[in-house]
Amino acid sequence: MTPALALFYGGMVRSKSVLNMMMMCLTAIPIVWILWVAFGYSLSFGPDIAGLFGNPFHYAGLRHLFTAQGPRVPLVGTVPAMVFVFFQAGFAMVTVALIAGAVADRMRFSTWLLFAGLWCVLVYFPIAHWVFSAPGLTATRGGWIVSHLRAIDFAGGTAVEINSGAAALVMALILGKRRGWPRDPMRPHNLPFVMLGAGLLWFGWFGFNAGSTLKADGAAALISVNTLGAGAVSMVAWLTMERLRHGHPTSFGAASGVVAGLVAITPSCSAVTPIGAMIIGAVAGVVSSYAIELKYRFGYDDSLDVVGVHFVSGIVGTLMIGLLASASAPAGVRGLFYGGGVDQLWRQAVAVLAVLAYSMAVTALIGLALKLTIGVRSDAQDELDGIDDAEHAESAYDFHTDRGGRLPPAREGSLERHKRREAVWPERAVT
């Protein structure tokens, strides 16, 4: 799903920034994995400490997880422990990569790498323990949201979607707007990339949701059906709203609608019936299609609509468990519309608020610390020219052919390039 997200996001940015966007997504894989092996898995799934995080030393280096104990291989549920290790690492990777969509076109790549590592350790790993470390899964006691609050978040509506969306909003505010936004058009440069990325994400989401059962059984089957239904209906809802409001259903809207529905069903896929999943998808498609326009009203530049899609749909899906949960679904709880009162609804609301507040607060501390020390924003001229060249010395599309036998001139630094262009085109000087 992380490479799929790289395609999805890569198509959404302008052509001069596509490589940087894809690099920000793909580098989430090694950053997370190194930290995950060292202590991250243990911090998320080690023996519980006060319901807040796991013991970071218990599984450090993945010890106790790969050595057979007599004739038996260590298990988590019904699968080998090492399968669970790399499965859960994928959740962490895609969560980090999601944040990149809000800072597209303007964040220093070196700062992004440092931010991603710090954010994993200080934000994602503790929240993953709160939400995913159920009692008896990898330790006797679990995180406070799943164990004590007993809120339902089967595959990451809070830990993945709301968490990354809240962080994305904070970083968009710290970085500020892209130069020229919203005055200049900043349309997606490659819609086939967007469509392909959305399709691959949809395919991967079956593993994301159904795979979280850690077995192939009736629960996994229902979750797969719910995942399909929510994505499908959300696409229809989004396209309907586009047609009614703007006159044309678009491919970009179809891709965004699918993702909104998948985000919303992520926390609720084990708690609702197929009809409930379709209702959740419809609501997510309608609400998120409106929510992506809030950035123009409030003036924050969330480049690729991480807030409008992931943050908002994550909240929708998490809260609607309290309304549509059915006792016939694997989670076995009743929501308000099924005679359960508001008991589950208030639990879901507390989980949403807790993750939102913690993620925003700690992300703000990380972002501001980086801004005041090494800086977070790319050079002004680099942003105008495109940060693919400035950050990676590459261009995604080579439309020019060298003529003659002369060697190309040496690449100038950003400051020298800025001075030269200011001398030639004073009206383009950037202060």
VEXSEMI-751674 format. One record per atom (N, C-alpha, C): x, y, z; residue in one letter. Coordinates in steps of 0.02 Angstrom, whole numbers, plus 50000, padded with zeros to 5 digits. Example, Ala and Ser with C-alpha at 12.3 -4.5 7.8 and 13.67 -1.06 7.14 Angstrom:
! VEXSEMI-751674
506604971650390A/506154977550390A/506604983550390A/506424988850354S/506844994750357S/506455000250394S/
***
This chain:
! VEXSEMI-751674
500414993950000M/500005000050000M/500425006350000M/501025006250028T/501445012150028T/501685013949958T/501945009149918P/502095010749847P/501465012949809P/500885010049824A/500265012149791A/500115019349809A/500225021149871L/500115028149892L/500595032849857L/501215030449844A/501695034549807A/501435036149737A/501135031249704L/500835032449638L/500245037249644L/499815036049692F/499225040149703F/499405047449715F/499865048549762Y/500085055349777Y/500515058149721Y/500935054049690G/501365056449637G/500975059249579G/500425056149561G/500005058749508G/499645065149526G/499545066349590M/499155072149611M/499565078649612M/500235078149618V/500635084149620V/500805086449549V/501145092149544R/501365094649479R/501975090649456R/502105090749391S/502625086549362S/503325088249390S/503425094349413K/504085096349437K/504225093949508K/503725090649540S/503825088349609S/503645081049619S/503515077349565V/503255070549572V/503775065949604V/504405066449585L/504915062049612L/505005063149687L/505005069449707N/505065070949778N/504495068149818N/503885068649790M/503295066049824M/503345058449832M/503545055049779M/503595047749782M/504165045649829M/504705049449830M/505255047949875M/505045048749948M/504645053749962M/504415054650031M/503995048750054M/503595046050008C/503195040150026C/503635033950034C/504065032749986L/504455026549987L/504965026350043L/505245032150062T/505735032050116T/505415030650184T/504755030850187A/504425028750249A/504565021450263A/504675017450211I/504785010250221I/505425008850260I/506015011250237P/506625009750276P/506645013250343P/506385019450347I/506405022950411I/506015019050464I/505405017150447V/504995013450494V/505305006750510V/505545003250460W/505784996450472W/506384996350519W/506845000950509I/507445001150553I/507235002450625I/506795007250635L/506555008650703L/506125003050730L/505734999950687W/505284994550707W/505674988650734W/506204986750699V/506624981150721V/506984982850785V/507264988950788A/507664990850846A/507264990850911A/506694994350911F/506294994650972F/505564996350960F/505384998250898G/504715000650884G/504174995350895G/504304989250872Y/503814983950882Y/503704982850957Y/504244982850995S/504194981751067S/503834987551101S/503954993751077L/503614999551105L/502864999251091L/502674996051035S/501974995551016S/501634989451046S/501994983751047F/501674977451067F/502024973751124F/502494977051155G/502824973951213G/502374974051275G/502594971151329P/502214971151392P/501994978251411P/501364978951428D/501064985451438D/501364989151498D/501454995651489I/501675000051544I/501145005451552I/500725004751602A/500205009751620A/499705010951564A/499635006351518G/499155007151463G/499375011951410G/499985014851416L/500205020151371L/500685017851317L/501115013051332F/501585010551283F/501865003851308F/502165000151261G/502464993751279G/503174994551302G/503424989551335N/504124989551358N/504584989551296N/504974994851284P/505364995251222P/505944990451219P/506114987251275F/506694982751276F/506504975351270F/505864973751283H/505674966751287H/505784963051220H/505574966151165Y/505664963151099Y/506184966851058Y/506624970651090A/507124974451053A/507534969951008A/507624972050945G/507964967850897G/507554961750876G/506914961750893L/506444956350878L/506634949850913L/506984950350968R/507154944251005R/506524941151034R/506544934751047H/505994930651072H/505454929351020H/505554931750958L/505014931350909L/505174926550851L/505794924650842F/505974920650784F/506324914050802F/506484913050864T/506804906850884T/506274901950908T/506264896150878A/505784891050898A/505904888950971A/505374888751008Q/505404886651078Q/505224879251080Q/505744875051077G/505634867951071G/505374866551000G/504844862450993P/504584860950926P/504114866350900P/503964871450940R/503464876450922R/503784882950898R/503474885950848V/503664892650824V/503254897750863V/503564903150887P/503174908250922P/502594910950879P/502004911350909L/501414913450872L/501114919850902L/500774923650859V/500324928950881V/499644927150852V/499184925350895G/498554922650871G/498684915950837G/498524915650773T/498614909350736T/499194909650687T/499554915250685V/500094916050635V/500764916450670V/501304914650635P/501974915550664P/502094922750684P/502434923650740A/502534930350766A/502874934950716A/503334932250676M/503684936450628M/503224938850572M/502704934950556V/502214937350507V/501834943350536V/501654942950599F/501314948550631F/501774954750635F/502424953550645V/502904959050649V/502904963050583V/502994959550527F/503034963550465F/502354965850441F/501824962350460F/501154964750443F/501004971450478F/501134971850542Q/501024978050579Q/501504983550559Q/502104981750536A/502574986850511A/502274990450451A/501904986850410G/501584989950352G/501094995450372G/500734994550427F/500284999650452F/500675006050470F/501235005150504A/501635010850523A/501915014450462A/502135010650412M/502425013650352M/501925018050315M/501335015350303V/500845019150264V/500585025150304V/500565024650370T/500335030350410T/500815036150404T/501465034750408V/501965040050399V/501915043050329V/501855038750279A/501835041150210A/501235045650197A/500675044250230L/500075048350220L/500195055750236L/500595057150286I/500725064050306I/501045067950250I/501445064550208A/501815068050155A/501345071750108A/500735069450100G/500275072650054G/500095079750073G/500155081450137A/499975088250159A/500555093150152A/501165090650143V/501755095050141V/502075095050072V/501715092650022A/501985091949954A/502225098649928A/502755098449887D/503015104149849D/503425109049890D/503515108049955R/503825113449993R/504225111350054R/504285105050070M/504655102950130M/505345100350111M/505845102150149R/506515099550137R/506525091950146R/506865088650101F/506865081350104F/507245078850165F/507805081950182S/508185079850241S/507775080850305S/507405086250307T/506975087450366T/506415082350369T/506145080650311W/505615075550309W/505865068950339W/506475066950321L/506735060550346L/506795060650422L/507035066150449L/507095066750522L/506405067150554L/505955070950525F/505275071350552F/504945064550553F/505005060750499A/504685054150495A/504925049550551A/505585049650564G/505845045450618G/505595047550686G/505625053950700L/505395056450765L/504655055250775L/504265056250722W/503545055450727W/503355048150741W/503705043650710C/503585036450724C/503675034950798C/504235037150825V/504405035450893V/503945038750944V/503815045150933L/503455048950984L/502695048850975L/502455047450914V/501735047750902V/501455040950883V/501695038050827Y/501365032050802Y/501455026050849Y/502055024650872F/502155018650913F/501735018650976F/501705024251014P/501265024251073P/500525023451055P/500285026951004I/499585026450986I/499425019450960I/499885016350924A/499775009450902A/499675004850962A/500045006051016H/499955002151076H/499265003351106H/499045009551108W/498385011051136W/497835007251099W/497895006851033V/497345004650991V/497394997250971V/497994995050953F/498084988350924F/498304982950973F/498614984951029S/498894980051075S/498354977451122S/497934972951096A/497384970151135A/497654965451189A/497324965051246P/497554960551298P/497554953351274P/498094949851288G/498154942851268G/498424941751198G/498514947151159L/498764946451091L/499514945151091L/499894949951117T/500624949051123T/500854949851195T/500404952051239A/500564952951309A/499924952151349A/499994951151415T/499414949851457T/498944955851458T/499224961851465R/498814967851466R/498924971751402R/498444976051383G/498494979751322G/498454987251332G/498424990951277G/498374998151279G/497705000551305G/497685006751328W/497105009151365W/496475009751322W/496535011551258I/495945012351217I/495605005651203I/496005000651186V/495704994151170V/495524990251233V/495904991151288S/495794987051348S/495304990151397S/495394996451411H/495014999751464H/494415003651437H/494545007751386L/493995011551355L/493525006951315L/493815001651287R/493454996751246R/493114999951185R/493465004951156A/493245007651092A/493445002751037A/493075002650983I/493214998050927I/493575001850872I/494144999450853D/494515001950795D/494874995950766D/494544992350722F/494794985850702F/495454986350664F/495514991150617A/496114991150576A/496434998150569A/496255002850612G/496635008950613G/496295015450595G/495655016250607G/495325022650595G/495625028150638G/495795026550700T/496125031450743T/496885031350735T/497185025450743A/497915024850743A/498225026750676A/497875025450621V/498145026750555V/497845033150526V/497185033350518E/496865038650479E/496815045250517E/496505045250576I/496445051350614I/497135053750637I/497555049150656N/498235050750678N/498625054350623N/498645051450564S/499015054650509S/498675061050486S/498015061250485G/497655067250464G/497775073050511G/497765071750576A/497905077050625A/498615079650618A/499085075150609A/499785077150599A/499865081150535A/499505079050482A/499545082550418A/499305089750425A/498765090750461L/498505097550470L/499005101950507L/499305099250559V/499795103150597V/500395104950554V/500655100150516M/501245101650475M/501085106450418M/500475106050391A/500285110850339A/500275117950367A/500045118750429L/500035125250461L/500735127750477L/501165123350500I/501855125250517I/502245127250454I/502165123550400L/502525124950339L/502255131150303L/501615132350307G/501315137750270G/501105135650201G/500825140350164K/500535138750098K/501085138050046K/500925133949995R/501355133749936R/501355140649903R/501915142349871R/501965148849838R/501485149049779R/501035153749781G/500545154449728G/499865151449744G/499825147449798W/499185144349817W/498775149449857W/498125149949844P/497715146249795P/497625149949729P/498025155249718R/497945159349658R/498115155349594R/498675151849595D/498905148249535D/498585141349531D/498435138949472P/498175132149465P/498705126949482P/498535122149523M/499005116849543M/498655110149534M/498495108749471R/498115102849454R/498545096549455R/498245090649465P/498625084449460P/498945083749392P/499565081549389H/499905081349324H/499815074749288H/499585069449325N/499525062849293N/498945059049325N/498355059949297L/497765056649325L/497775049049317L/498075046149264P/498145038849263P/498535036149322P/499055039849345F/499415037849406F/498945037749465F/498525042949470V/498055043349526V/497575037449525V/497315035849467M/496835030349461M/497165023649476M/497775022749450L/498135016549463L/498295015849538L/498535021249568G/498685021049639G/498065019549681G/497495022549663A/496875021149699A/496675013849693A/496735011049632G/496565004049623G/497004999349663G/497655000849665L/498114996749704L/497994997449779L/497815003549800L/497645004549870L/497015000449889L/496525000549845W/495904996749858W/496064989349864W/496474986849820F/496684979849823F/497044978349889F/497514982849906G/497894981849968G/497464982350030G/496924986150025W/496504987150084W/496164980750108W/496084975950065F/495804969550087F/496284966050136F/496934966650123G/497414964050171G/497444968350233G/497384974750224F/497384979550280F/496834977850330F/496224976850304N/495654975650348N/495564968250364N/495434964150313A/495304957050326A/495914953550355A/496514955650335G/497114952650362G/497194953650437G/496864958850463S/496924960150535S/496574954950578S/496174950550547T/495884945050586T/496414939750603T/496974939750565L/497514934850573L/497284927750559L/496764927050520K/496524920450501K/496064921050441K/495934915550407A/495474915350351A/494834911850375A/494334915850395D/493724912950423D/493124917250403D/492554916150434G/491964919850418G/492024927250433G/492384928950486A/492474936050502A/492874939550447A/493404936350424A/493794939250370A/493384940050306A/492944935250294A/492514935650235A/492044941650239A/491714942550296L/491264948250304L/491644954850298L/492224955050329I/492624961250326I/492824962850254I/492984957750215S/493144958850144S/492544961750107S/491954958950119V/491354961450087V/491214968650108V/491294970150172N/491184977050195N/491684981950164N/492304979650156T/492814983950126T/492644985450053T/492424980450017L/492224981549948L/491624986249943L/491114984949985G/490494988849981G/490594996149999G/490974997550051A/491075004450072A/491445008450019A/491965005549990G/492335009049938G/491905010349877G/491505005349857A/491095005949797A/490565011349806A/490195011149861V/489655015949872V/489925023049882V/490505023549915S/490795030149925S/490985033249858S/491235029249812M/491395031849745M/490765034749712M/490225030949715V/489595033249685V/489355039649719V/489395039849785A/489175045849822A/489585051949802A/490245051149798W/490675056749781W/490525059149710W/490465054549662L/490325056349593L/489635059749586L/489155057449626T/488495060649625T/488535067849649T/488915068949702M/488985075749727M/489345080149677M/489855077449644E/490205081249592E/489725083249536E/489325078449514R/488865079749459R/488355085149479R/488105084749540L/487605089549562L/487895096449574L/488495096749601R/488785103149621R/489195106449566R/489555102349526H/490025105249478H/489875103249406H/489395098849395G/489185097349327G/489515091449294G/490075088949323H/490435083449291H/490705078549344H/490585072049336P/490935067149377P/491635066149349P/492145066349391T/492835066049368T/493185059749391T/493715058049355S/494125052349375S/494465053749442S/494675059949452F/494985061949515F/494495061049572F/493865062849560G/493345061949610G/493205054649625G/493225050449572A/493115043249582A/493655040349627A/494285042049613A/494835039449654A/494785041949726A/494635048349734S/494565051149802S/493985047949839S/493435046749804G/492855043649836G/492995036649861G/493345032749820V/493535026049841V/493935026249906V/494445030549907V/494875030949966V/494485033250027V/494035038050019A/493635040450076A/493225034850106A/492915030750064G/492525025150089G/492955019850123G/493535018550096L/493985013650126L/494245016050193L/494395022450197V/494605025250261V/494055024350313V/493435025950295A/492895025650343A/492735018650367A/492815013650324I/492655006850343I/493215003550382I/493805006550381T/494385003550415T/494255002250489T/494005007050528P/493875005450599P/493255001250610P/492775001550564S/492114998750576S/491984992150541S/492464989550503C/492334983850459C/492124977550497C/492324976950561S/492144970950599S/491514971950641S/491234977950639A/490674979450684A/490014980450650A/490004980650582V/489384982250547V/489214976850496V/488594976850474T/488364972350422T/488544975250354T/488474971450299P/488604974150233P/488184980350217P/487564980550240I/487154986550229I/487434992450269I/487634991050330G/487944996350371G/488574999050339G/488974994550308A/489594996750275A/489435001250216A/488904999750180M/488715003950123M/488475010750146M/488115010950201I/487895017450229I/488495021650249I/488965018450283I/489575021950303I/489955024650242I/490005020550190G/490325022850129G/489975028850098G/489315028650097A/488935034150068A/489045040650107A/489015040150173V/489115046150215V/489815048850206V/490315044350205A/491005046650197A/491115050050131A/490825047350077G/490895050450011G/490605057450008G/490015058350038V/489695064850037V/490065069850081V/490225067750143V/490535072350191V/491235074450167V/491635069650144S/492315071250123S/492325075550060S/491835074650016S/491815078749956S/491705086049972S/491365087350028Y/491305094250053Y/491915096350093Y/492195091750132A/492735093350178A/493365095550143A/493495092950082I/494115094850048I/494115102250029I/493535105350028E/493495112450011E/493575117050071E/493615114150131L/493685118350191L/494345122050192L/494855119150159K/495515122450159K/495485129250125K/495045130150077Y/494975136650045Y/494615141650091Y/494165139050130R/493795143450176R/494225145650235R/494625140850261F/495015142350321F/495745144150306F/495965143150243G/496615145650223G/497215141350240G/497115135050254Y/497695130550265Y/497805126550201Y/498445125650183D/498605122450120D/498785115050131D/498265111050134D/498335103750137D/498385101350064D/498995100650039S/499115100049967S/498695094649934S/498665088649963L/498345082949930L/497745080449969L/497445084650009D/496815083250043D/496845077450092D/497405077150128V/497455072050181V/496945073350236V/496855079650253V/496375081450306V/495665079950283V/495495082250224G/494805081450200G/494595074350189G/495065069950171V/494895063050157V/495055058550216V/495675058250237H/495875053450289H/495645055550359H/495755061750376F/495565064050442F/494805063950450F/494445066950403V/493715067550409V/493385060750402V/493565056850352S/493255050250344S/493445045550400S/494045046350428G/494225042350486G/493775043750545G/493615050050556I/493145051850610I/492445049150595I/492225049850532V/491565047250513V/491515039750528V/491995035950505G/491965028650514G/492005026550586G/492415030050625T/492495028250696T/491875029850736T/491575035650724L/490975037550762L/490365033450741L/490325031750677M/489725028250654M/489675021050680M/490225018550708I/490175012150744I/489665012850801I/489675018550835G/489215019750890G/488495020150867G/488375020950802L/487695021350776L/487475014850742L/487935011750703L/487745006350658L/488014999450678L/488374999050732A/488644992550753A/488084987550765A/488184981450740S/487684976150747S/487974970350785S/487574967550830A/487804961750869A/487934955650826A/487674955550765S/487784949850720S/488464950150686S/488804955850689A/489474956550660A/489984953750709A/490604952450685P/491114949250729P/491254952950793P/491234959650792A/491384963350854A/490864962250908A/490254960650890G/489734958750937G/489474964250982G/489464970450958V/489194975950998V/488594978950962V/488194982650999R/487604985950970R/487694993450972R/487564996650915G/487575003850913G/486895006750929G/486835013250926L/486225016750944L/485625014450902L/485725013550837F/485175011650793F/484985004250799F/485385000450837Y/485234993350846Y/485074991850919Y/484854996850956G/484624995851024G/485164996051077G/485754998451059G/486304998451108G/486375004951146G/485955009851133G/486025016251167G/486645019951146G/486885024351189V/487465028551172V/488105025851203V/488075019951233D/488665017351268D/489275016851222D/489185013751164Q/489755012951119Q/489935019551085Q/489445023751075L/489575030151041L/490035034551082L/489935035051147W/490365039351187W/491075036551191W/491125029951191R/491795026851190R/492175028651126R/491815028351070Q/492135030051006Q/492335037351005Q/491915041651032A/492065048851033A/492685050351075A/492745047051132V/493335048151174V/493965045951139V/493935040251104A/494515037751067A/494725042751013A/494225045450977V/494375050450925V/494715056550954V/494435059251007L/494715065251038L/495405064151067L/495515058351097A/496165056951128A/496715056551075A/496585052751022V/497095052050970V/497205058650935V/496675062250920L/496725068650887L/497155073550928L/497005074150992A/497355078951035A/498095077051043A/498225070651056Y/498925068551066Y/499325069551002Y/499055067350945S/499415067850882S/499555075150865S/499065079550872M/499165086550855M/499675089850901M/499645088450965A/500095091551013A/500815089551002A/500935082950996V/501625080650989V/501905082250920V/501485081950869T/501705083850802T/501905091150801T/501525095450835A/501695102550838A/502375103650871A/502505099950924L/503155100550958L/503725098450912L/503625092850877I/504145090450831I/504245095450774I/503695097550742G/503745102150686G/504065108750704G/503865111650760L/504135118150781L/504865117550800L/505055112050832A/505755110950850A/506185110550787A/505955107050737L/506335106550674L/506355113250638L/505805116950640K/505785123450607K/506285128350638K/506355128150704L/506795132750739L/507525130650738L/507655124450718T/508345122050718T/508615121250646T/508415116050612I/508695114750545I/508265117650489I/507655119850504G/507215122650453G/506805117250419G/506195118950399V/505745114050368V/505575115750296V/505665122050277R/505415124350211R/505985124450160R/505835122350099S/506315122550045S/506465129750024S/507015130749987D/507195137249961D/506645139849915D/506525146349918A/505985149349881A/506035148049806A/506635148949777Q/506705147949706Q/506635140549688Q/506855136149733D/506785128949721D/506055127049716D/505645130149757E/504925128649755E/504625130849689E/504835136549664L/504575138949601L/504815134649543L/505445132549545D/505725128449491D/505495121249495D/505335118949555G/505165111949566G/505705108649607G/505515105349661I/506025102749707I/506305095949686I/506055093149632D/506385087049607D/507115088349590D/507245093749554D/507925095449535D/508335097549595D/508045101849637A/508415104549694A/508595099149745A/508125094649759E/508225089649812E/508555083249786E/508425081449723H/508645074949700H/509065075249635H/509155081249607A/509535082049545A/509265077749488A/508595077149487E/508265073049436E/507635076549412E/507405074349354S/506765076649327S/506365070549307S/505715070549322A/505305064749307A/505225063649233A/505195069149195Y/505065068649123Y/505575072749086Y/505955069549042D/506465072949002D/506185074448933D/505985080648924F/505685082648860F/506195085848813F/506815086248834H/507325089648794H/507885084748777H/508165085548718T/508725081348695T/509345085748689T/509885083548719D/510515087348713D/510735087448640D/510955093148616R/511215093748549R/511955095548551R/512345092748505G/513055094048503G/513435089648551G/514085090648554G/514505086248595G/514755089248658G/514505095248675R/514745098548735R/514445095348798R/514845095248850L/514595092648913L/514095097548943L/513575095148977P/513105099749008P/513445103749063P/513245109949075P/513555113949128P/513445110849196P/513915112449241A/513845109849309A/513215112649341A/512895108549382R/512275110649414R/512425115949466R/512065121349463E/512175126849510E/511785125649574E/512045128349629G/511685128049692G/511085132549690G/510635131649738S/510005135549737S/510135143049743S/510635145049783L/510765152149792L/511025155349727L/511505151849696E/511785154449633E/511245154849579E/510835149749575R/510295149749525R/509805155449539R/509675156749601H/509225162149619H/509515168949598H/510165170049612K/510475176349594K/510475177449518K/510645172049481R/510665172649409R/509985174449381R/509455171249405R/508795172549378R/508545179349399R/508735181549457E/508535188249479E/508845193549434E/509465192449411A/509795197149367A/509475197249298A/509265191349273V/508995190949206V/508255192949205V/507885190649256W/507165192049260W/507005195349327W/507135201749334P/507015205049399P/506305204249424P/505825203849377E/505135203449399E/504985196749432E/505425191649424R/505305185049455R/505685184249520R/506025189549541A/506405189049603A/505945187349661A/506195183049705V/505805180949763V/506145183549826V/505775186949867T/506065189549928T/505895185049986T/
***
